[in-house]
Amino acid sequence: MTRLFAQASEKHGAGHVHPTLTDYLHRTVTGWLHAPASDAIHRELLVSAAQLATLLGLMSADSGADGLAQHWYRTAAHLAADADDTVTFAITLRAMSAHAHELGHHARAVHHLAERAVDATRHTSPAVRTYTQAHFAVMQAHDDRRSALAALTTAERLYGRVQAAPGPFTAYPLGTLHYQRAQTLSTLGDRQGAIAALSASLRHRTPTERLATALTRARLSETLLAHGHLEAATPHWQAFLDTYSLLHSVRATRRLSTMRQLLRPHSRHHTVAHLLIQVGPDRY
């Protein structure tokens, strides 16, 4: 079920899937956790519940319910700790940190979550270690260039050893690694490197990663425009718009709002004018 919910959210955004998962977790999974079971079965149920709660945190964030997202992350962390599930615990801490970072919070507490996630995964699979190291690089880029680049190098080295089965808690897409490389380099001021990393991220996105692809295109367009490449940015924004209508995602809507703001000063450009007509008035 975890994989099905994750795939639906990635393809359509969290808008339609979020209520269904909330109901499933409250009605079905909670009942399972309180039912008589052996220790082994109860632990498996705790792990499943922790993973679903983490996924619900991600969906809440994508729906713009940021406080609710943090609630579900905390719930997931407690469930994972009760199950002694280091992997899900670390993934949840990393998700909490990434969510706070996306909202613009770079306080020491947010960095500490990323550090704890890295520490917790020292003896886990290369895929999970890559996942935590890549985000740690993003966080370190705000304060320590050398540490950020070292973490990024570690993540890329670990990725070369990844042999994981598909799944939201086992695999780590290469497109996502390139995206986090772009985030790190952008924060470090290497805009050209960020453009190259975002372009690589797009090349490695799969058709099922519809939401991630759209967000990557939006970020690439923003970065290209910041580098003075308006003509190169507009095709990616057009592709973003083509996908946007298929998504129910507040994160995508935020990128749409940013697109509108960035393009307005260039409204006399023919292609930009066409894009702004498609975007319509600001309702966000």
ChimeraX commands (.cxc) that place a marker at each C-alpha (Angstrom):
marker #1 position 0.00,0.00,0.00 radius 0.5
marker #1 position 2.85,2.38,0.77 radius 0.5
marker #1 position 4.20,2.09,-2.76 radius 0.5
marker #1 position 0.75,2.59,-4.31 radius 0.5
marker #1 position 0.09,5.75,-2.30 radius 0.5
marker #1 position 3.58,7.08,-3.08 radius 0.5
marker #1 position 3.17,6.45,-6.81 radius 0.5
marker #1 position -0.24,8.13,-6.89 radius 0.5
marker #1 position 1.09,11.19,-5.09 radius 0.5
marker #1 position 4.10,11.45,-7.40 radius 0.5
marker #1 position 1.94,11.17,-10.50 radius 0.5
marker #1 position -0.92,13.45,-9.51 radius 0.5
marker #1 position 0.27,15.49,-6.53 radius 0.5
marker #1 position -1.04,15.00,-3.01 radius 0.5
marker #1 position -4.36,16.81,-3.46 radius 0.5
marker #1 position -6.57,13.82,-4.18 radius 0.5
marker #1 position -4.51,11.14,-2.43 radius 0.5
marker #1 position -3.98,12.88,0.91 radius 0.5
marker #1 position -7.55,12.42,2.27 radius 0.5
marker #1 position -7.63,8.77,1.26 radius 0.5
marker #1 position -4.36,7.96,3.02 radius 0.5
marker #1 position -5.46,9.90,6.11 radius 0.5
marker #1 position -8.64,7.83,6.31 radius 0.5
marker #1 position -6.74,4.58,5.70 radius 0.5
marker #1 position -4.23,5.33,8.44 radius 0.5
marker #1 position -6.88,6.39,10.96 radius 0.5
marker #1 position -9.42,3.66,10.30 radius 0.5
marker #1 position -7.47,0.62,9.16 radius 0.5
marker #1 position -3.87,0.87,10.33 radius 0.5
marker #1 position -4.73,2.16,13.80 radius 0.5
marker #1 position -7.03,-0.82,14.25 radius 0.5
marker #1 position -4.27,-3.20,13.27 radius 0.5
marker #1 position -1.88,-1.65,15.78 radius 0.5
marker #1 position -4.32,-2.25,18.62 radius 0.5
marker #1 position -5.21,-5.80,17.60 radius 0.5
marker #1 position -3.62,-8.82,19.34 radius 0.5
marker #1 position -0.47,-9.96,17.50 radius 0.5
marker #1 position 2.90,-11.57,18.08 radius 0.5
marker #1 position 5.87,-9.32,18.73 radius 0.5
marker #1 position 7.19,-9.90,15.21 radius 0.5
marker #1 position 3.88,-9.08,13.54 radius 0.5
marker #1 position 3.35,-6.04,15.76 radius 0.5
marker #1 position 6.80,-4.73,14.80 radius 0.5
marker #1 position 5.99,-5.16,11.10 radius 0.5
marker #1 position 2.77,-3.22,11.62 radius 0.5
marker #1 position 4.65,-0.45,13.43 radius 0.5
marker #1 position 7.11,-0.18,10.52 radius 0.5
marker #1 position 4.28,-0.03,7.98 radius 0.5
marker #1 position 2.45,2.59,10.05 radius 0.5
marker #1 position 5.64,4.66,10.39 radius 0.5
marker #1 position 6.21,4.59,6.64 radius 0.5
marker #1 position 2.61,5.55,5.90 radius 0.5
marker #1 position 2.81,8.39,8.44 radius 0.5
marker #1 position 6.00,9.65,6.81 radius 0.5
marker #1 position 4.31,9.52,3.43 radius 0.5
marker #1 position 1.33,11.38,4.90 radius 0.5
marker #1 position 3.75,14.03,6.14 radius 0.5
marker #1 position 5.12,14.43,2.62 radius 0.5
marker #1 position 1.59,14.65,1.22 radius 0.5
marker #1 position 0.55,17.20,3.86 radius 0.5
marker #1 position 3.52,19.36,2.89 radius 0.5
marker #1 position 2.60,19.06,-0.78 radius 0.5
marker #1 position -0.95,20.10,0.14 radius 0.5
marker #1 position 0.30,23.20,1.97 radius 0.5
marker #1 position -0.64,21.87,5.42 radius 0.5
marker #1 position 2.79,22.50,6.92 radius 0.5
marker #1 position 1.84,22.14,10.58 radius 0.5
marker #1 position 0.05,18.89,9.85 radius 0.5
marker #1 position 3.09,17.66,7.94 radius 0.5
marker #1 position 5.31,18.14,10.98 radius 0.5
marker #1 position 2.71,16.37,13.14 radius 0.5
marker #1 position 2.80,13.31,10.90 radius 0.5
marker #1 position 6.59,13.34,10.76 radius 0.5
marker #1 position 6.76,13.33,14.57 radius 0.5
marker #1 position 4.21,10.51,14.68 radius 0.5
marker #1 position 6.25,8.53,12.15 radius 0.5
marker #1 position 9.46,9.06,14.10 radius 0.5
marker #1 position 7.84,7.75,17.30 radius 0.5
marker #1 position 6.42,4.71,15.51 radius 0.5
marker #1 position 9.77,3.95,13.86 radius 0.5
marker #1 position 11.57,4.29,17.19 radius 0.5
marker #1 position 9.07,1.92,18.83 radius 0.5
marker #1 position 9.76,-0.58,16.04 radius 0.5
marker #1 position 13.52,-0.07,16.34 radius 0.5
marker #1 position 13.45,0.71,12.61 radius 0.5
marker #1 position 16.57,2.79,12.00 radius 0.5
marker #1 position 15.92,3.26,8.28 radius 0.5
marker #1 position 12.42,4.70,8.55 radius 0.5
marker #1 position 13.46,6.78,11.56 radius 0.5
marker #1 position 16.33,8.35,9.61 radius 0.5
marker #1 position 14.21,8.92,6.50 radius 0.5
marker #1 position 11.61,10.67,8.64 radius 0.5
marker #1 position 14.17,12.95,10.29 radius 0.5
marker #1 position 15.55,13.80,6.88 radius 0.5
marker #1 position 12.03,14.55,5.59 radius 0.5
marker #1 position 11.36,16.85,8.57 radius 0.5
marker #1 position 14.56,18.75,7.91 radius 0.5
marker #1 position 13.94,18.99,4.16 radius 0.5
marker #1 position 10.42,20.30,4.73 radius 0.5
marker #1 position 11.64,23.00,7.12 radius 0.5
marker #1 position 14.41,23.91,4.68 radius 0.5
marker #1 position 11.94,24.23,1.81 radius 0.5
marker #1 position 9.95,26.69,3.94 radius 0.5
marker #1 position 13.09,28.80,4.38 radius 0.5
marker #1 position 14.16,27.66,7.85 radius 0.5
marker #1 position 17.90,27.13,8.29 radius 0.5
marker #1 position 18.16,27.24,12.09 radius 0.5
marker #1 position 20.50,24.99,14.02 radius 0.5
marker #1 position 17.61,22.67,14.93 radius 0.5
marker #1 position 16.94,22.01,11.24 radius 0.5
marker #1 position 20.62,21.23,10.65 radius 0.5
marker #1 position 20.57,18.95,13.68 radius 0.5
marker #1 position 17.77,16.86,12.17 radius 0.5
marker #1 position 19.86,16.37,9.02 radius 0.5
marker #1 position 22.89,15.41,11.12 radius 0.5
marker #1 position 20.88,12.90,13.17 radius 0.5
marker #1 position 19.56,11.34,9.97 radius 0.5
marker #1 position 23.12,10.87,8.68 radius 0.5
marker #1 position 24.28,9.40,11.99 radius 0.5
marker #1 position 21.35,6.98,12.11 radius 0.5
marker #1 position 22.11,5.56,8.66 radius 0.5
marker #1 position 25.80,4.76,9.10 radius 0.5
marker #1 position 25.12,1.02,8.96 radius 0.5
marker #1 position 22.23,1.01,6.48 radius 0.5
marker #1 position 22.08,0.50,2.71 radius 0.5
marker #1 position 23.94,2.78,0.26 radius 0.5
marker #1 position 20.59,4.07,-1.07 radius 0.5
marker #1 position 19.44,5.27,2.34 radius 0.5
marker #1 position 22.87,6.71,3.17 radius 0.5
marker #1 position 22.88,8.57,-0.16 radius 0.5
marker #1 position 19.44,9.96,0.68 radius 0.5
marker #1 position 20.59,11.43,3.99 radius 0.5
marker #1 position 24.04,12.57,2.82 radius 0.5
marker #1 position 22.63,14.45,-0.18 radius 0.5
marker #1 position 20.27,16.45,2.01 radius 0.5
marker #1 position 23.04,17.03,4.55 radius 0.5
marker #1 position 25.04,18.62,1.71 radius 0.5
marker #1 position 22.11,20.94,0.97 radius 0.5
marker #1 position 21.95,22.04,4.61 radius 0.5
marker #1 position 25.72,22.46,5.03 radius 0.5
marker #1 position 25.89,24.67,1.95 radius 0.5
marker #1 position 24.40,27.50,4.03 radius 0.5
marker #1 position 27.28,27.53,6.51 radius 0.5
marker #1 position 30.23,25.38,5.47 radius 0.5
marker #1 position 31.26,25.08,1.82 radius 0.5
marker #1 position 33.91,22.42,2.42 radius 0.5
marker #1 position 31.56,20.24,4.47 radius 0.5
marker #1 position 28.80,20.61,1.88 radius 0.5
marker #1 position 31.03,19.52,-0.98 radius 0.5
marker #1 position 32.40,16.64,1.10 radius 0.5
marker #1 position 28.87,15.43,1.87 radius 0.5
marker #1 position 27.92,15.73,-1.79 radius 0.5
marker #1 position 30.99,13.71,-2.81 radius 0.5
marker #1 position 30.09,11.07,-0.24 radius 0.5
marker #1 position 26.52,10.88,-1.55 radius 0.5
marker #1 position 27.71,10.45,-5.13 radius 0.5
marker #1 position 30.24,7.80,-4.12 radius 0.5
marker #1 position 27.59,5.89,-2.18 radius 0.5
marker #1 position 25.18,6.07,-5.10 radius 0.5
marker #1 position 27.65,4.11,-7.19 radius 0.5
marker #1 position 27.10,1.19,-4.81 radius 0.5
marker #1 position 23.30,1.35,-4.83 radius 0.5
marker #1 position 21.56,-1.91,-5.71 radius 0.5
marker #1 position 18.15,-1.34,-4.16 radius 0.5
marker #1 position 14.73,-2.72,-4.95 radius 0.5
marker #1 position 12.19,-0.15,-6.17 radius 0.5
marker #1 position 10.15,1.51,-3.45 radius 0.5
marker #1 position 9.77,4.83,-1.61 radius 0.5
marker #1 position 11.77,3.58,1.40 radius 0.5
marker #1 position 14.37,1.48,-0.40 radius 0.5
marker #1 position 15.35,3.22,-3.65 radius 0.5
marker #1 position 16.77,6.68,-4.33 radius 0.5
marker #1 position 16.24,8.03,-7.87 radius 0.5
marker #1 position 19.28,9.40,-9.66 radius 0.5
marker #1 position 17.22,12.38,-10.77 radius 0.5
marker #1 position 16.69,13.30,-7.14 radius 0.5
marker #1 position 20.41,13.11,-6.39 radius 0.5
marker #1 position 21.14,15.52,-9.24 radius 0.5
marker #1 position 18.37,17.81,-7.97 radius 0.5
marker #1 position 19.96,17.98,-4.54 radius 0.5
marker #1 position 23.32,18.55,-6.13 radius 0.5
marker #1 position 21.73,21.54,-7.86 radius 0.5
marker #1 position 20.34,22.83,-4.56 radius 0.5
marker #1 position 23.76,22.55,-2.94 radius 0.5
marker #1 position 25.61,24.26,-5.78 radius 0.5
marker #1 position 23.02,27.01,-6.07 radius 0.5
marker #1 position 23.37,27.86,-2.39 radius 0.5
marker #1 position 27.16,27.87,-2.81 radius 0.5
marker #1 position 26.80,30.39,-5.65 radius 0.5
marker #1 position 27.68,28.02,-8.49 radius 0.5
marker #1 position 24.70,28.85,-10.69 radius 0.5
marker #1 position 26.19,27.28,-13.82 radius 0.5
marker #1 position 26.83,24.07,-11.92 radius 0.5
marker #1 position 23.26,24.16,-10.63 radius 0.5
marker #1 position 21.94,24.51,-14.18 radius 0.5
marker #1 position 23.97,21.50,-15.30 radius 0.5
marker #1 position 22.74,19.46,-12.32 radius 0.5
marker #1 position 19.09,20.38,-12.91 radius 0.5
marker #1 position 19.47,19.47,-16.59 radius 0.5
marker #1 position 20.92,16.11,-15.55 radius 0.5
marker #1 position 18.06,15.65,-13.11 radius 0.5
marker #1 position 15.55,16.11,-15.92 radius 0.5
marker #1 position 17.33,13.58,-18.12 radius 0.5
marker #1 position 17.07,10.95,-15.39 radius 0.5
marker #1 position 13.44,11.55,-14.40 radius 0.5
marker #1 position 11.08,8.72,-15.28 radius 0.5
marker #1 position 7.53,9.13,-16.67 radius 0.5
marker #1 position 6.10,8.15,-13.29 radius 0.5
marker #1 position 7.90,11.09,-11.61 radius 0.5
marker #1 position 5.45,13.65,-12.99 radius 0.5
marker #1 position 5.43,15.97,-9.98 radius 0.5
marker #1 position 9.20,15.84,-9.50 radius 0.5
marker #1 position 9.73,16.51,-13.21 radius 0.5
marker #1 position 7.45,19.54,-13.14 radius 0.5
marker #1 position 9.14,21.00,-10.06 radius 0.5
marker #1 position 12.57,20.37,-11.58 radius 0.5
marker #1 position 11.59,22.17,-14.79 radius 0.5
marker #1 position 10.33,25.12,-12.79 radius 0.5
marker #1 position 13.55,25.35,-10.79 radius 0.5
marker #1 position 15.64,25.03,-13.94 radius 0.5
marker #1 position 13.69,27.85,-15.58 radius 0.5
marker #1 position 14.14,30.07,-12.52 radius 0.5
marker #1 position 17.87,29.38,-12.42 radius 0.5
marker #1 position 18.31,29.96,-16.15 radius 0.5
marker #1 position 16.50,33.28,-15.92 radius 0.5
marker #1 position 18.63,34.34,-12.95 radius 0.5
marker #1 position 21.66,33.61,-15.14 radius 0.5
marker #1 position 20.22,35.81,-17.91 radius 0.5
marker #1 position 19.04,33.00,-20.20 radius 0.5
marker #1 position 15.41,33.95,-20.82 radius 0.5
marker #1 position 15.18,32.16,-24.18 radius 0.5
marker #1 position 16.49,28.93,-22.66 radius 0.5
marker #1 position 14.12,29.20,-19.69 radius 0.5
marker #1 position 10.83,29.60,-21.56 radius 0.5
marker #1 position 10.61,26.08,-23.10 radius 0.5
marker #1 position 10.97,24.54,-19.65 radius 0.5
marker #1 position 8.29,26.83,-18.24 radius 0.5
marker #1 position 6.02,25.82,-21.10 radius 0.5
marker #1 position 6.61,22.15,-20.29 radius 0.5
marker #1 position 5.90,22.93,-16.64 radius 0.5
marker #1 position 2.57,24.52,-17.59 radius 0.5
marker #1 position 1.66,21.56,-19.78 radius 0.5
marker #1 position 2.01,19.30,-16.75 radius 0.5
marker #1 position 0.65,21.67,-14.12 radius 0.5
marker #1 position -2.99,21.13,-15.09 radius 0.5
marker #1 position -2.58,17.42,-14.29 radius 0.5
marker #1 position -1.31,18.06,-10.77 radius 0.5
marker #1 position -2.98,18.88,-7.47 radius 0.5
marker #1 position 0.03,20.20,-5.59 radius 0.5
marker #1 position 0.53,23.36,-3.56 radius 0.5
marker #1 position 4.27,23.12,-4.20 radius 0.5
marker #1 position 3.58,23.25,-7.93 radius 0.5
marker #1 position 1.21,26.19,-7.38 radius 0.5
marker #1 position 3.96,28.04,-5.51 radius 0.5
marker #1 position 6.28,27.54,-8.47 radius 0.5
marker #1 position 3.53,28.84,-10.76 radius 0.5
marker #1 position 3.24,31.97,-8.64 radius 0.5
marker #1 position 7.02,32.44,-8.76 radius 0.5
marker #1 position 6.95,31.98,-12.53 radius 0.5
marker #1 position 4.34,34.71,-12.87 radius 0.5
marker #1 position 6.34,37.13,-10.73 radius 0.5
marker #1 position 9.60,36.48,-12.56 radius 0.5
marker #1 position 8.13,36.78,-16.05 radius 0.5
marker #1 position 6.05,39.94,-15.59 radius 0.5
marker #1 position 9.03,42.27,-16.15 radius 0.5
marker #1 position 9.56,40.52,-19.51 radius 0.5
marker #1 position 5.92,40.63,-20.63 radius 0.5
marker #1 position 6.74,42.39,-23.93 radius 0.5
marker #1 position 8.64,39.32,-25.07 radius 0.5
marker #1 position 6.33,37.38,-27.40 radius 0.5
marker #1 position 6.91,33.95,-25.84 radius 0.5
marker #1 position 6.68,35.34,-22.32 radius 0.5
marker #1 position 3.41,37.09,-23.14 radius 0.5
marker #1 position 2.01,33.76,-24.34 radius 0.5
marker #1 position 3.14,32.05,-21.14 radius 0.5
marker #1 position 1.56,34.75,-18.96 radius 0.5
marker #1 position -1.74,34.39,-20.79 radius 0.5
marker #1 position -1.70,30.68,-20.00 radius 0.5
marker #1 position -0.82,31.31,-16.37 radius 0.5
marker #1 position -3.71,33.72,-15.86 radius 0.5
marker #1 position -4.21,36.06,-12.87 radius 0.5
marker #1 position -2.63,35.39,-9.50 radius 0.5
marker #1 position -5.11,33.47,-7.35 radius 0.5
marker #1 position -2.63,31.88,-4.98 radius 0.5
marker link #1:1,2 radius 0.2
marker link #1:2,3 radius 0.2
marker link #1:3,4 radius 0.2
marker link #1:4,5 radius 0.2
marker link #1:5,6 radius 0.2
marker link #1:6,7 radius 0.2
marker link #1:7,8 radius 0.2
marker link #1:8,9 radius 0.2
marker link #1:9,10 radius 0.2
marker link #1:10,11 radius 0.2
marker link #1:11,12 radius 0.2
marker link #1:12,13 radius 0.2
marker link #1:13,14 radius 0.2
marker link #1:14,15 radius 0.2
marker link #1:15,16 radius 0.2
marker link #1:16,17 radius 0.2
marker link #1:17,18 radius 0.2
marker link #1:18,19 radius 0.2
marker link #1:19,20 radius 0.2
marker link #1:20,21 radius 0.2
marker link #1:21,22 radius 0.2
marker link #1:22,23 radius 0.2
marker link #1:23,24 radius 0.2
marker link #1:24,25 radius 0.2
marker link #1:25,26 radius 0.2
marker link #1:26,27 radius 0.2
marker link #1:27,28 radius 0.2
marker link #1:28,29 radius 0.2
marker link #1:29,30 radius 0.2
marker link #1:30,31 radius 0.2
marker link #1:31,32 radius 0.2
marker link #1:32,33 radius 0.2
marker link #1:33,34 radius 0.2
marker link #1:34,35 radius 0.2
marker link #1:35,36 radius 0.2
marker link #1:36,37 radius 0.2
marker link #1:37,38 radius 0.2
marker link #1:38,39 radius 0.2
marker link #1:39,40 radius 0.2
marker link #1:40,41 radius 0.2
marker link #1:41,42 radius 0.2
marker link #1:42,43 radius 0.2
marker link #1:43,44 radius 0.2
marker link #1:44,45 radius 0.2
marker link #1:45,46 radius 0.2
marker link #1:46,47 radius 0.2
marker link #1:47,48 radius 0.2
marker link #1:48,49 radius 0.2
marker link #1:49,50 radius 0.2
marker link #1:50,51 radius 0.2
marker link #1:51,52 radius 0.2
marker link #1:52,53 radius 0.2
marker link #1:53,54 radius 0.2
marker link #1:54,55 radius 0.2
marker link #1:55,56 radius 0.2
marker link #1:56,57 radius 0.2
marker link #1:57,58 radius 0.2
marker link #1:58,59 radius 0.2
marker link #1:59,60 radius 0.2
marker link #1:60,61 radius 0.2
marker link #1:61,62 radius 0.2
marker link #1:62,63 radius 0.2
marker link #1:63,64 radius 0.2
marker link #1:64,65 radius 0.2
marker link #1:65,66 radius 0.2
marker link #1:66,67 radius 0.2
marker link #1:67,68 radius 0.2
marker link #1:68,69 radius 0.2
marker link #1:69,70 radius 0.2
marker link #1:70,71 radius 0.2
marker link #1:71,72 radius 0.2
marker link #1:72,73 radius 0.2
marker link #1:73,74 radius 0.2
marker link #1:74,75 radius 0.2
marker link #1:75,76 radius 0.2
marker link #1:76,77 radius 0.2
marker link #1:77,78 radius 0.2
marker link #1:78,79 radius 0.2
marker link #1:79,80 radius 0.2
marker link #1:80,81 radius 0.2
marker link #1:81,82 radius 0.2
marker link #1:82,83 radius 0.2
marker link #1:83,84 radius 0.2
marker link #1:84,85 radius 0.2
marker link #1:85,86 radius 0.2
marker link #1:86,87 radius 0.2
marker link #1:87,88 radius 0.2
marker link #1:88,89 radius 0.2
marker link #1:89,90 radius 0.2
marker link #1:90,91 radius 0.2
marker link #1:91,92 radius 0.2
marker link #1:92,93 radius 0.2
marker link #1:93,94 radius 0.2
marker link #1:94,95 radius 0.2
marker link #1:95,96 radius 0.2
marker link #1:96,97 radius 0.2
marker link #1:97,98 radius 0.2
marker link #1:98,99 radius 0.2
marker link #1:99,100 radius 0.2
marker link #1:100,101 radius 0.2
marker link #1:101,102 radius 0.2
marker link #1:102,103 radius 0.2
marker link #1:103,104 radius 0.2
marker link #1:104,105 radius 0.2
marker link #1:105,106 radius 0.2
marker link #1:106,107 radius 0.2
marker link #1:107,108 radius 0.2
marker link #1:108,109 radius 0.2
marker link #1:109,110 radius 0.2
marker link #1:110,111 radius 0.2
marker link #1:111,112 radius 0.2
marker link #1:112,113 radius 0.2
marker link #1:113,114 radius 0.2
marker link #1:114,115 radius 0.2
marker link #1:115,116 radius 0.2
marker link #1:116,117 radius 0.2
marker link #1:117,118 radius 0.2
marker link #1:118,119 radius 0.2
marker link #1:119,120 radius 0.2
marker link #1:120,121 radius 0.2
marker link #1:121,122 radius 0.2
marker link #1:122,123 radius 0.2
marker link #1:123,124 radius 0.2
marker link #1:124,125 radius 0.2
marker link #1:125,126 radius 0.2
marker link #1:126,127 radius 0.2
marker link #1:127,128 radius 0.2
marker link #1:128,129 radius 0.2
marker link #1:129,130 radius 0.2
marker link #1:130,131 radius 0.2
marker link #1:131,132 radius 0.2
marker link #1:132,133 radius 0.2
marker link #1:133,134 radius 0.2
marker link #1:134,135 radius 0.2
marker link #1:135,136 radius 0.2
marker link #1:136,137 radius 0.2
marker link #1:137,138 radius 0.2
marker link #1:138,139 radius 0.2
marker link #1:139,140 radius 0.2
marker link #1:140,141 radius 0.2
marker link #1:141,142 radius 0.2
marker link #1:142,143 radius 0.2
marker link #1:143,144 radius 0.2
marker link #1:144,145 radius 0.2
marker link #1:145,146 radius 0.2
marker link #1:146,147 radius 0.2
marker link #1:147,148 radius 0.2
marker link #1:148,149 radius 0.2
marker link #1:149,150 radius 0.2
marker link #1:150,151 radius 0.2
marker link #1:151,152 radius 0.2
marker link #1:152,153 radius 0.2
marker link #1:153,154 radius 0.2
marker link #1:154,155 radius 0.2
marker link #1:155,156 radius 0.2
marker link #1:156,157 radius 0.2
marker link #1:157,158 radius 0.2
marker link #1:158,159 radius 0.2
marker link #1:159,160 radius 0.2
marker link #1:160,161 radius 0.2
marker link #1:161,162 radius 0.2
marker link #1:162,163 radius 0.2
marker link #1:163,164 radius 0.2
marker link #1:164,165 radius 0.2
marker link #1:165,166 radius 0.2
marker link #1:166,167 radius 0.2
marker link #1:167,168 radius 0.2
marker link #1:168,169 radius 0.2
marker link #1:169,170 radius 0.2
marker link #1:170,171 radius 0.2
marker link #1:171,172 radius 0.2
marker link #1:172,173 radius 0.2
marker link #1:173,174 radius 0.2
marker link #1:174,175 radius 0.2
marker link #1:175,176 radius 0.2
marker link #1:176,177 radius 0.2
marker link #1:177,178 radius 0.2
marker link #1:178,179 radius 0.2
marker link #1:179,180 radius 0.2
marker link #1:180,181 radius 0.2
marker link #1:181,182 radius 0.2
marker link #1:182,183 radius 0.2
marker link #1:183,184 radius 0.2
marker link #1:184,185 radius 0.2
marker link #1:185,186 radius 0.2
marker link #1:186,187 radius 0.2
marker link #1:187,188 radius 0.2
marker link #1:188,189 radius 0.2
marker link #1:189,190 radius 0.2
marker link #1:190,191 radius 0.2
marker link #1:191,192 radius 0.2
marker link #1:192,193 radius 0.2
marker link #1:193,194 radius 0.2
marker link #1:194,195 radius 0.2
marker link #1:195,196 radius 0.2
marker link #1:196,197 radius 0.2
marker link #1:197,198 radius 0.2
marker link #1:198,199 radius 0.2
marker link #1:199,200 radius 0.2
marker link #1:200,201 radius 0.2
marker link #1:201,202 radius 0.2
marker link #1:202,203 radius 0.2
marker link #1:203,204 radius 0.2
marker link #1:204,205 radius 0.2
marker link #1:205,206 radius 0.2
marker link #1:206,207 radius 0.2
marker link #1:207,208 radius 0.2
marker link #1:208,209 radius 0.2
marker link #1:209,210 radius 0.2
marker link #1:210,211 radius 0.2
marker link #1:211,212 radius 0.2
marker link #1:212,213 radius 0.2
marker link #1:213,214 radius 0.2
marker link #1:214,215 radius 0.2
marker link #1:215,216 radius 0.2
marker link #1:216,217 radius 0.2
marker link #1:217,218 radius 0.2
marker link #1:218,219 radius 0.2
marker link #1:219,220 radius 0.2
marker link #1:220,221 radius 0.2
marker link #1:221,222 radius 0.2
marker link #1:222,223 radius 0.2
marker link #1:223,224 radius 0.2
marker link #1:224,225 radius 0.2
marker link #1:225,226 radius 0.2
marker link #1:226,227 radius 0.2
marker link #1:227,228 radius 0.2
marker link #1:228,229 radius 0.2
marker link #1:229,230 radius 0.2
marker link #1:230,231 radius 0.2
marker link #1:231,232 radius 0.2
marker link #1:232,233 radius 0.2
marker link #1:233,234 radius 0.2
marker link #1:234,235 radius 0.2
marker link #1:235,236 radius 0.2
marker link #1:236,237 radius 0.2
marker link #1:237,238 radius 0.2
marker link #1:238,239 radius 0.2
marker link #1:239,240 radius 0.2
marker link #1:240,241 radius 0.2
marker link #1:241,242 radius 0.2
marker link #1:242,243 radius 0.2
marker link #1:243,244 radius 0.2
marker link #1:244,245 radius 0.2
marker link #1:245,246 radius 0.2
marker link #1:246,247 radius 0.2
marker link #1:247,248 radius 0.2
marker link #1:248,249 radius 0.2
marker link #1:249,250 radius 0.2
marker link #1:250,251 radius 0.2
marker link #1:251,252 radius 0.2
marker link #1:252,253 radius 0.2
marker link #1:253,254 radius 0.2
marker link #1:254,255 radius 0.2
marker link #1:255,256 radius 0.2
marker link #1:256,257 radius 0.2
marker link #1:257,258 radius 0.2
marker link #1:258,259 radius 0.2
marker link #1:259,260 radius 0.2
marker link #1:260,261 radius 0.2
marker link #1:261,262 radius 0.2
marker link #1:262,263 radius 0.2
marker link #1:263,264 radius 0.2
marker link #1:264,265 radius 0.2
marker link #1:265,266 radius 0.2
marker link #1:266,267 radius 0.2
marker link #1:267,268 radius 0.2
marker link #1:268,269 radius 0.2
marker link #1:269,270 radius 0.2
marker link #1:270,271 radius 0.2
marker link #1:271,272 radius 0.2
marker link #1:272,273 radius 0.2
marker link #1:273,274 radius 0.2
marker link #1:274,275 radius 0.2
marker link #1:275,276 radius 0.2
marker link #1:276,277 radius 0.2
marker link #1:277,278 radius 0.2
marker link #1:278,279 radius 0.2
marker link #1:279,280 radius 0.2
marker link #1:280,281 radius 0.2
marker link #1:281,282 radius 0.2
marker link #1:282,283 radius 0.2
marker link #1:283,284 radius 0.2
view
